[in-house]
Amino acid sequence: MKQSVYESLQQRIRRYQRNYRTRRQLLQLDAAALKDIGISRAEALAEARKPFWVNNTVNRTPRITPVQMSAAAMVCGCSVMTLMWFF
């Protein structure tokens, strides 16, 4: 079934909110947590500087294991799904 304009708008707003929230969470990670998830401070800052309406367009192979992902999620207080969005 085709999506209504209202549903499409809702999804877009949720995506914008998620982008804003997860980019702020990324800034809160310390150097050890960033190392655990396999990104540098420069990469974290570059992602955080993106406007909320810009989606993550980086296509790369994840550089971390599921255990590292879980540990990083516990450190930053966010969900694994939130972190997976970055990878």
C-alpha positions in Angstrom: 0.0 0.0 0.0 1.3 3.5 -0.9 2.4 5.6 2.0 0.4 8.8 2.7 2.0 12.2 2.7 1.3 12.4 6.5 3.1 9.0 7.1 6.0 10.1 4.9 6.4 13.3 6.8 6.2 11.5 10.2 9.1 9.2 9.1 11.2 12.1 7.9 10.7 14.0 11.2 11.6 10.8 13.2 14.7 10.4 11.0 15.7 14.1 11.7 15.2 13.7 15.4 17.3 10.5 15.4 20.0 12.2 13.4 20.1 15.1 15.9 20.0 12.9 19.0 22.6 10.3 17.8 25.1 12.9 16.7 24.9 14.6 20.1 25.4 11.3 21.8 28.5 10.6 19.6 30.0 13.8 20.9 29.7 12.6 24.5 31.9 9.5 23.9 35.4 9.7 25.3 38.5 8.6 23.4 38.4 5.0 24.8 34.8 4.6 23.7 35.5 6.0 20.3 38.4 3.6 19.9 36.2 0.7 21.0 33.7 1.5 18.2 36.5 2.1 15.7 36.2 5.8 14.9 38.5 8.7 15.5 37.6 11.9 17.3 37.9 13.6 13.9 35.4 11.2 12.4 33.0 11.8 15.3 33.3 15.6 15.0 32.7 15.4 11.2 29.6 13.3 11.8 28.3 15.6 14.5 28.8 18.7 12.4 26.4 17.5 9.8 23.0 19.1 9.8 20.2 16.9 11.1 18.6 16.8 7.7 21.7 15.2 6.1 21.7 11.4 6.3 24.7 9.3 7.0 26.0 8.5 3.5 29.2 6.7 4.4 29.2 3.2 3.1 31.9 1.2 4.8 32.3 -2.2 6.3 31.8 -2.2 10.1 35.1 -2.2 11.9 33.8 -3.5 15.2 32.5 -6.7 16.7 29.0 -7.1 18.2 30.7 -7.3 21.7 32.4 -3.9 21.1 29.1 -2.5 19.8 27.3 -3.6 23.0 30.1 -2.2 25.2 30.0 1.2 23.4 26.2 1.3 23.8 26.6 0.8 27.5 29.3 3.5 27.8 27.3 6.2 25.9 23.9 5.2 27.4 22.3 4.6 24.0 21.0 1.6 22.2 22.9 -0.7 20.0 20.5 0.2 17.2 21.5 3.8 17.6 25.2 3.0 17.2 24.5 0.6 14.3 23.1 3.6 12.4 26.5 5.0 12.3 28.0 1.8 11.0 
